[in-house]
Amino acid sequence: MPSVDETTPLREQGAVYNTNHLGELQDENDNDNDDDNDDHTTPLIPRHSTVELGPPTDPWHLSYWIMVIQGASMLLPWNVFITAQGFFKLRFTGSPYEDNFQNYFSIAFMGTNLLVVGSSILIQKQAPGTTHIVGSLLLNAGVFLAILVSIQTDRHIDPTSYFFFAMSMLSLSAISTSIVQNGMFGLASKFTGRHVQGVMLGQGLAGAGVAISQIVTQILSPPKGTSYTDDTSDVQGSLGGGGGRRNRSEGLEHSAFLFFMFALGYTLLAVLAQALLIRLPIYEFYTEEQPRQPIQFLAPPSPSPPNSAGHDATDLRRNSTSSAVSAATAVTITPAMIAESNRRQAEEAAEQQQTERVNHYRSTSLGATALATDDSAMQLMLDIYPKKKKHPLVVLYISITMVFALTLSLFPSLTALVESTNTAPDRARVFGDLFVPLHFLVYNVGDWTGKALPSIALFSPDTTHPTRRQQMRYLMGAFARFVFIPVFLTANLPIPESTRLLPFLIQRDEVWFVLVFLFALSNGYLGSLIMMVGPACVLGGENKARAGVKLGFWLTTGLALGSVASFGVRELMCVRGGCSSL
């Protein structure tokens, strides 16, 4: 049997081929000659045609940019609540949650998100569809509208009551975010690796936008140490300090109103974008399990099982006997012809198995057909991953969890404590109160850059021929990122020199920002690679969707574990004392 090239089609794309009774390719001219010949032989292998069709055109890459829009909409609820933390601190003044509401926000959002994503995987057999995605986006829009109304209401609402109102709105946003995350990762996994990268890129863009908003908010916010207690006092027509504080509180309310208004408008844009996506031909191509025009790839129909060769020979003899009695023109089937037929069938079966593997590697539209079954997917996994028979993605699950667990264990719990080494009295604000917001911006720009790199051919992963070695490289990369723990502990942390676990080595702010950028770059790049390769390791549209959803679950698990591990990293920083002032 000739070898199969994994880079070139076995047959001309879009062409229709007929076969003779031995399964050999036959030209149309030969068919015409056969039509003129009255002596037809009974084909031992049925005639068939094989057609390979590519995805329809995607004008202006609309489907990709819609994935970017939806990726940003996933992080929008959490980001907008974080950005408006100055407003919430103002509204919670006088309550027991005035100084620690951020912790409650994090626990409520991350815990609800993880719970919903995990239960969705256990209960649902497939990823949430467009109806669930649109419904969840509309729920987010309702949450933003409720917050906007509360901003314009009387500011004398009990602070504790407003805290529980904000917590309930945040929990609803976490539920809707989980459904959108499951749905979009599952949907993008049915498309191509590039579409998954688009979702990740949208998340990076959202983070960068929030970082910029935080810097602007920091500039407009009251100076550190200013109390909000007198902000509610009436302005008595004077130009004194009370009026200035009142103006600052009004500025915070106005900024929060703009944040949530933008979030509402963007969410409605995401709803319209999703409505446009389902009307694109490329959407139907990748999501229809049985499209209107059946798509077959290079492999011909499956031959008879090997153990049925004896029955086929018996049937051939019986059919030949009956044909000889009923028709004078019947062809006598000799033992040599039967042996030749069996040999051809064995070759066809071996070629088909090899061809199906090539189809999986090369094709980006397996999700649009019903040809791939769970059994064939498992058989392919046995061929590709002989040492991991039941869990072909377990290495990727571990890798994605480790990547985001490490990131959340250091950022921002540890990195936000680092101070500038410039202590000059006349230093610029970027070395003072804007130093931490600037580090947030550097991180998000690095994360966005890492998520954008896979769109460049030089840095894109191999999603057509995924291998176990490729997965192991990602796992080793996730382990290698743990070097940032001791490196960051050598930064300018606000602890005495005598109590430091590691010496103070990062003595220039430029070096610190470069390290933060590399830390974020590795997070975005590795995370995108894993999310892109995972769905390519399984066959079938729904299998790809479930792979994307499960990877999203382990990503969320990594975030939750990182949040818990951040306390351990803090204890590591304070293992020798000196953290009483923090």
C-alpha positions, -999 to 999 in steps of 0.1 A, spaced: 0 0 0 14 34 -9 23 57 20 -1 85 29 13 120 29 -1 141 58 5 174 41 -12 169 7 -46 156 -2 -49 120 -13 -72 130 -41 -79 163 -57 -101 184 -36 -137 188 -48 -133 161 -74 -157 131 -78 -142 97 -84 -158 64 -93 -144 30 -86 -145 -3 -105 -154 -36 -90 -120 -39 -74 -121 -5 -58 -97 11 -83 -101 46 -95 -118 48 -129 -120 78 -152 -153 90 -167 -142 79 -201 -140 44 -188 -175 48 -175 -187 58 -210 -171 27 -225 -188 5 -199 -222 20 -207 -217 8 -243 -208 -26 -231 -238 -49 -222 -216 -73 -203 -216 -57 -168 -199 -74 -139 -214 -73 -104 -192 -49 -84 -177 -66 -53 -173 -31 -37 -202 -6 -42 -194 24 -62 -191 56 -42 -179 92 -45 -157 110 -21 -160 148 -19 -138 171 3 -153 205 9 -137 234 28 -155 259 50 -174 287 33 -159 321 30 -158 343 61 -159 380 49 -137 403 69 -131 374 93 -164 383 110 -166 351 130 -131 356 144 -139 392 155 -172 381 170 -152 356 191 -130 385 202 -161 406 212 -175 377 232 -142 369 249 -142 405 262 -178 402 274 -168 372 296 -146 393 318 -166 425 316 -189 420 347 -159 413 370 -138 440 355 -164 467 358 -171 459 395 -133 461 402 -129 493 383 -157 509 403 -143 499 437 -139 536 446 -176 541 442 -184 510 462 -161 521 490 -180 553 491 -214 535 493 -201 510 520 -188 537 543 -200 531 578 -207 493 572 -185 465 585 -175 458 549 -160 492 541 -123 480 541 -126 444 531 -154 443 505 -129 434 478 -123 400 495 -160 393 496 -164 403 460 -136 379 450 -150 350 470 -185 355 457 -176 358 421 -149 331 418 -168 307 440 -201 311 421 -182 309 387 -165 277 397 -196 261 411 -217 269 380 -190 258 355 -184 225 373 -221 217 377 -227 225 340 -201 199 330 -217 173 352 -253 179 343 -253 190 307 -242 166 279 -232 194 256 -221 230 258 -247 258 263 -261 269 229 -267 303 215 -300 307 234 -282 303 267 -254 326 257 -278 354 246 -300 349 277 -270 352 300 -258 383 282 -292 398 287 -290 389 324 -258 408 326 -274 438 309 -302 437 336 -276 437 363 -258 467 349 -291 485 345 -300 478 381 -266 492 393 -271 523 371 -305 529 387 -290 525 422 -263 551 414 -289 576 406 -310 569 437 -308 585 471 -274 581 486 -287 577 521 -295 540 516 -282 519 545 -246 509 536 -250 474 548 -282 469 527 -264 483 497 -235 459 503 -259 429 501 -276 443 470 -242 447 453 -232 411 463 -265 397 449 -259 416 416 -223 403 415 -234 367 420 -259 370 392 -232 383 370 -210 353 380 -237 329 370 -242 345 336 -205 348 331 -201 311 337 -227 302 311 -212 326 285 -178 311 292 -190 275 288 -209 284 257 -182 304 239 -154 281 247 -175 252 235 -186 270 204 -151 283 195 -138 248 199 -161 236 172 -146 261 148 -108 263 146 -79 269 170 -78 305 157 -113 311 169 -104 299 204 -74 322 203 -99 350 194 -118 344 226 -86 345 247 -75 377 228 -108 393 238 -102 385 274 -68 401 272 -82 433 256 -108 435 283 -80 434 310 -60 461 292 -90 483 290 -97 479 327 -61 487 336 -63 520 317 -96 528 334 -80 521 368 -53 546 361 -78 572 351 -99 564 382 -68 567 404 -61 601 391 -97 612 397 -100 595 431 -94 612 465 -58 611 477 -48 581 498 -60 585 534 -89 608 526 -121 598 544 -154 596 527 -173 604 559 -178 641 550 -185 635 513 -222 634 519 -224 668 536 -242 695 518 -224 721 499 -232 754 516 -222 777 487 -186 781 499 -155 770 481 -141 753 512 -128 717 516 -162 702 521 -172 712 486 -140 697 473 -147 664 490 -183 665 477 -170 671 442 -147 641 446 -175 618 456 -196 631 428 -167 624 405 -166 588 417 -203 583 412 -200 598 377 -171 576 368 -190 545 381 -220 556 361 -199 558 329 -183 524 336 -216 506 340 -232 525 311 -203 514 289 -207 478 302 -244 479 294 -238 492 258 -211 466 252 -232 438 264 -260 447 240 -234 449 213 -223 413 222 -260 402 219 -262 417 184 -228 401 175 -241 367 186 -272 371 165 -251 380 135 -228 350 141 -256 324 139 -266 338 105 -231 333 89 -227 303 66 -195 294 85 -215 290 117 -237 264 101 -208 246 86 -190 241 119 -220 235 141 -243 214 120 -238 177 129 -256 166 98 -254 195 73 -278 198 44 -251 188 19 -233 158 36 -196 163 38 -174 133 33 -136 134 35 -110 113 19 -120 79 33 -144 57 13 -173 39 30 -161 14 56 -154 -21 42 -167 -53 57 -151 -64 89 -122 -87 85 -139 -116 103 -167 -116 77 -144 -125 48 -155 -161 49 -191 -152 49 -185 -129 19 -169 -157 0 -198 -180 8 -223 -154 -3 -203 -148 -35 -204 -185 -43 -241 -187 -36 -248 -155 -56 -227 -168 -85 -246 -201 -85 -280 -184 -86 -268 -159 -112 -255 -187 -134 -290 -204 -133 -310 -172 -139 -289 -154 -165 -268 -167 -193 -246 -136 -192 -236 -140 -155 -199 -138 -147 -184 -169 -132 -166 -161 -99 -134 -180 -96 -115 -187 -64 -87 -164 -78 -112 -135 -81 -124 -141 -45 -88 -141 -32 -81 -109 -52 -112 -93 -38 -103 -102 -2 -68 -88 -7 -82 -56 -21 -106 -53 8 -77 -57 33 -58 -30 15 -88 -7 14 -94 -12 52 -57 -4 60 -57 27 37 -90 39 52 -76 38 87 -46 57 77 -67 82 57 -90 89 86 -60 98 107 -48 122 80 -83 137 77 -83 144 115 -49 160 113 -55 181 82 -91 190 83 -106 219 102 -142 209 96 -146 175 113 -170 192 137 -194 197 108 -199 160 101 -214 131 118 -188 107 104 -167 107 136 -181 87 164 -170 83 200 -156 49 191 -135 63 163 -123 92 184 -112 68 212 -95 46 186 -76 76 173 -66 85 208 -52 50 213 -31 55 182 -18 90 192 -15 85 230 -9 48 236 2 55 272 -28 75 282 -57 55 269 -87 70 287 -77 106 293 -60 121 262 -63 156 276 -52 151 312 -18 167 305 -35 198 291 -59 199 321 -30 199 345 -11 224 325 -39 250 322 -46 246 359 -10 252 369 -6 282 346 -34 302 360 -29 289 396 6 303 396 -5 336 380 -32 342 406 -10 332 435 14 361 426 -8 386 408 -20 408 423 -17 397 459 22 399 459 29 421 429 6 449 441 28 452 473 59 460 454 69 497 457 91 519 436 128 522 443 126 559 435 122 576 469 130 611 459 107 637 474 100 653 440 94 620 422 67 618 395 33 602 404 42 571 383 67 563 411 42 571 438 4 564 439 3 555 402 31 528 405 7 499 413 -19 509 387 9 512 361 21 476 370 -15 465 364 -13 481 329 20 464 322 7 431 332 -24 433 311 -5 445 280 18 416 284 -11 392 288 -28 406 257 5 403 238 8 367 248 -27 359 237 -22 376 204 11 358 195 -6 325 184 -23 344 156 12 348 140 23 318 120 57 317 137 42 313 172 11 294 163 6 258 177 3 227 156 -35 221 158 -35 198 127 -12 171 141 -12 173 179 12 150 196 18 139 232 52 155 231 36 188 223 14 185 254 44 176 275 62 208 263 32 229 276 34 210 309 71 217 312 65 254 304 39 256 332 64 241 356 91 265 344 69 295 354 73 286 391 107 304 389 88 337 392 80 329 429 116 333 441 123 361 416 94 382 427 103 377 464 136 396 456 116 427 446 111 459 467 86 445 491 76 466 521 93 445 547 125 451 566 157 439 551 165 418 581 133 398 578 135 391 540 135 354 530 155 363 499 179 393 494 167 425 477 180 421 441 155 440 418 167 475 425 155 492 394 119 498 385 125 491 348 137 456 356 106 450 377 83 461 349 101 439 324 97 409 347 60 416 352 56 418 314 74 385 309 53 369 336 21 381 319 34 372 284 40 336 295 6 334 311 -13 346 280 8 326 255 8 293 273 -29 296 282 -39 303 246 -18 275 232 -34 250 256 -69 262 248 -63 260 211 -47 225 210 -71 208 234 -101 206 210 -78 195 182 -70 163 201 -106 149 198 -129 141 169 -165 152 164 -181 186 170 -197 179 203 -165 162 216 -145 193 206 -171 215 224 -169 195 256 -131 195 254 -132 233 253 -157 235 281 -137 212 303 -105 232 296 -125 263 307 -134 246 339 -99 237 347 -88 273 339 -114 285 364 -102 259 389 -67 273 384 -79 308 392 -96 295 424 -66 276 435 -44 305 428 -66 328 449 -62 303 478 -24 298 472 -19 336 473 -22 334 511 6 308 512 28 330 491 21 359 514 31 337 544 63 327 525 71 364 522 65 369 559 80 336 571 107 356 590 83 383 603 82 419 593 47 419 579 28 434 608 23 467 589 8 450 559 
